[in-house]
Amino acid sequence: MGSSDETLDPEAERALTEAATSAALHLLRVRHATDLERRARSELLRSLLAGEPVSPTARLGIERGP
């Protein structure tokens, strides 16, 4: 590791900024997908606990909309 007094050249700084942006977007996509899966499982559990019939496709999370 270099000392803390070292600075990045403009090209390295730009590359680091682009990499950070890409990583942040990837993390947001993963979080969004995880949230959607959690919501679907919650809805399914609520329906099952309420005694509502749940189709097999809904259980798999592949039910088509109207």
N, C-alpha and C positions, 0 to 999 in steps of 0.2 A: 504494500500500500504506500502511496505517496503521502507527502505531508499535506496538511490542511490548507497550506498557502497556494497549492497548485490550482490552476483554473483549467477548465476545458476549452479547447479551441472551438470556434463557432460551429464547425461541422459536427464535432462530437456532442456538443450541447444540443444541437438540432436533432441528432439521432436519438439522444436520451429523451428529449421531450416527446418525440414521435412514439418511442417505445412506451413511455409512461401513458400516453394517450391511448394507445392500443390496448395496453394492459387494463386500464380503467374501463374502457368500453367492454372488454371481455368479461371483467368482473361484474359489470352491470347486467350483461346478458345472462350470465350464470345465476345471479341473484333473482332476476325476473323469472327465469324458468323454474327455479326452486320455489319461488312464491306461488306461481301458478299451480305447481304440483301439490303444494301444501293446501292451497285453497280447494282444489279438486278433492283431495282426501278428506278435508274437513266437511265439505258438502255431502260427500258419500256417507261419512260417519253420522252426520246429523240425520240424513234420510233413513239410514238403517236404524238408528236409535228411536226415531219417531214412528217406526213401523211402516214407513212408506215403501212401496215396491220400487226396486232399483233394477234397471235392465242390465244384462251382462255387459253390454257395450259401455254403459255408464261406469260400471265397476272398473273397466279397463281404461277409462278416460278417452274413449274414441267415439263417443256418441256424437252424432251430427246434430247441428242446430236446426231450427225450423225452416 
